[in-house]
Amino acid sequence: MREHLVFVRAGKSSLHRDLLDADPQRNWDCCVNAWGGASAADALDASQGNIEIFQDDSINKFEAFATYAARAGRVQHYRQVLMLDDDLRFEPGDVSRYFRLCETENLFLSQPAIAWGSHANHLVNLWNPISVVRRVNFVEVMAPCFSCEALAELMALTFSLTRCTWGIDYAWSSLLQGRGCQSIVDAVPMAHTKPMNRAGGPFYETLRASGIEPEDELAKVHATYPRWGKMGTLASGHRCRSPMPRAANDALVEWMERHKLQAHLHAGGTLAPQLAVGERYIAETAAGHQ
């Protein structure tokens, strides 16, 4: 048993095989929640004890992980648990490097940054080249990493909040507001290779077939959990690449936060266009439910 765990919700085109093949000396175990059926390579690895395959009838990775944790009985022994979507690409060895940074920086709840030129859902999660670890007030459901303490605090409270997973991360931000314990690891950016596809993606097709409306679930989260301010990077608390004084580095981080979107788009990246509309929808829907 290694120190850390990667739990990946894997479909037929999952990129997790690249992570395994490129990191033979990894410091993490891998559990593949194979919702589309295990691949031949995964089945072979599982038979040799290199990975674990977990299959159930869950609709998302948080439901699946909660079931897995209840059955496995050893999840609490992992120091950090990284829960990945299957369309994320890392440089070789970067997942092990990420876990080492989580340890040295004593991170509570964190995520790798979203690489410029790929597909982002929120501006705050985009890579900031000034910092190594950046303090924020929001970690996204795409690739959250939980310390054992964070998992103990948040799993029972939030992992079953919504079937679509929208809003689970907003609940984390509400519950953790003011504690300064959420981070983005800019030293390890990951490429999000696919934009959100609500029109034809298999996950959203499953939701529609089950009568689940993501906007309705998200509105209920906002109506239940107190608002926690504007999503963004905190004013201080970062670890930066430069040895300059802390105040100068904090100012550089803030400057880059205002300019990184242009660089991301210039590199061919996208930012989900529905976010501002979604905020208005949430406010209107929540008001209508009162």
Sequence and secondary structure as in RCSB ss.txt:
>XXXX:A:sequence
MREHLVFVRAGKSSLHRDLLDADPQRNWDCCVNAWGGASAADALDASQGNIEIFQDDSINKFEAFATYAARAGRV
QHYRQVLMLDDDLRFEPGDVSRYFRLCETENLFLSQPAIAWGSHANHLVNLWNPISVVRRVNFVEVMAPCFSCEA
LAELMALTFSLTRCTWGIDYAWSSLLQGRGCQSIVDAVPMAHTKPMNRAGGPFYETLRASGIEPEDELAKVHATY
PRWGKMGTLASGHRCRSPMPRAANDALVEWMERHKLQAHLHAGGTLAPQLAVGERYIAETAAGHQ
>XXXX:A:secstr
  SEEEEEEE TT SHHHHHHT TT SEEEEEEETT   HHHHHHHHTTSSEEE  S SSHHHHHHHHHHHHS G
GG SEEEEE TTEE  TTHHHHHHHHHHHTT SEEEEEE TTSEES GGGB  TTEEEEEES   TTS EEEHHH
HHHHHHHHTTS SS TTHHHHHHHHHTTS  EEEEEEEEEEE S   TTT HHHHHHHHTT  HHHHHHHHHHHS
    S SB SS  EESS S HHHHHHHHHHHHHHHHHHHHHTT EE TTHHHHHHHHHHHHHHH 
